[in-house]
Amino acid sequence: MPLEVVVLAAGQGKRMRSALPKVLQPLGGRPLLAHVLETARALGARRPIVVHGHGAEAVRAAFGDTDVQWVLQPQQLGTGHAVQQALPHLAADAQVLILYADVPLARVATLTRLLEAAGDGVALLTTELDDPRGYGRIVRTGAGRVQRIVEEKDASNDERAIREVNAGLMALGGRRLAGWLAKLGNRNAQNEYYLTDVVAFAVKEGVPVTAVKVEDPLEVAGVNSKRELAMLERALQRREAERLLDAGVSLADPARIDVRGTLECASDVAIDVNCVFEGRVRLGDGVRIGPNCVLRNVTVGAGSEVHAFSHLEDSDIGERCRVGPYARLRPGASLADEVHIGNFVEVKASRLGHASKANHLSYIGDAELGARVNVGAGTITCNYDGAAKNRTVIEDDCFIGSDTTLVAPVRIARGSYIGAGSTINKDTPEGQLTVARARQVSIPGWKPPKKKA
């Protein structure tokens, strides 16, 4: 039986107090809807159907290259009405799974259980809450069978005391769903078409209804406010920390790591506190990441170390490198094996060859460094002339003295030595010492200016 997944994503999310549509609010560095679509694909959905409404253009634009069937719900008249909009795109012989874009942490294993429990009937996820306010309650018969779901605004006092609540996620057959959707009415406190009414229809027709209870309420928690979003962010990060620990990664404090994308770690990786990983990050065998580092779209080779307070973005680091502390690698930085980038060194759109070093207070931009180059403290490549970027080439085995200015375009030939304090704007000869300084002058009788009384 084919699987169809319908994702309800039309809500405005007024309580978020944000111009950004609720389904685009970030969780773990990605929109809420992205997490649900990823889960749908992991379950083998043919093509997820997303029912959207508020901020429709922005939502579609955020997923422009994603294989999704977009269905517009111009008026938000309830969850049942939302699924009615998707009905023309559902195969009658399919099993239908209904998910919510603002319920992002449901696990694939849990949803697989839900699909298996549905069989020829209906299955829904439930959980128990100490404070069930705001949720639909699961009303059962004296024998414990699910009888119906009652929304809080329509519930009696006794029904509001029920702690088992509907998580909203549901699985059932497409043909039955179509028949029940046609029967929905809006005679309730909200004047909306409730999807949950199909449970009562199923019971009336003798179709089995199975409740799959989730032990962790956060797995099926919805997001309606920034407070709830922050709570799920911590839950997501705890889940990610547990995954890393189970994979053998050493975390100095599992409560102080943020993964806002994908983090892949080989063996014997160690990560200190307050590190943030964004986009796609890969860490090789034995990599050490010091405290308070940010890595975004970075690959770090085996045996390399990134020391405290370093910021790395769109960069590739070879094996046995040392970066930081307080280093910055900007987009296009590429380090070969055994390269050292020290404190307060910035590298942008540059490649450094094997065993080259820039240990202190330097800027290397739009440059090509060969092997075994030593860059002295305070060296900068002047790569911008006000109109275009120009490249600096430093060949193998060069020594660049401290406080050197390299005015691009310029080539420092193999084996060159550059005297400290030089400004170099012409290519240098191979294997020679080049010094470019103004003549030193002392001015007799000069006195420093004094402040006025």
Secondary structure, DSSP 8 states (H G I E B T S, - for coil): --EEEEEEE----GGG--SS-GGGSEETTEEHHHHHHHHHHHTT-SS-EEEE-TTHHHHHHHTTTS--EEEE-SS---HHHHHHHHGGGS-TTSEEEEEETT-TT--HHHHHHHHHHHTTSEEEEEEE-SS-TTS-EEEE-TTS-EEEEE-GGG--HHHHT--EEEEEEEEEEHHHHHHHHTT----STT----TTHHHHHHHHTT--EEEEE-S-GGGG----SHHHHHHHHHHHHHHHHHHHHHTT-EES-TTSEEEEEEEEE-TT-EE-TTEEEEEEEEE-TT-EE-TT-EEEEEEE-TT-EE-TT-EEEEEEE-TT-EE-SS-EE-TT-EE-TT-EEEET-EEES-EE-TT-EEEES-EEESEEE-TT-EE-TT-EEE-B-SS-B--EEE-TT-EE-TT-EEESSEEE-TT-EE-TT-EE-S-B-TT-EE---------TT--------
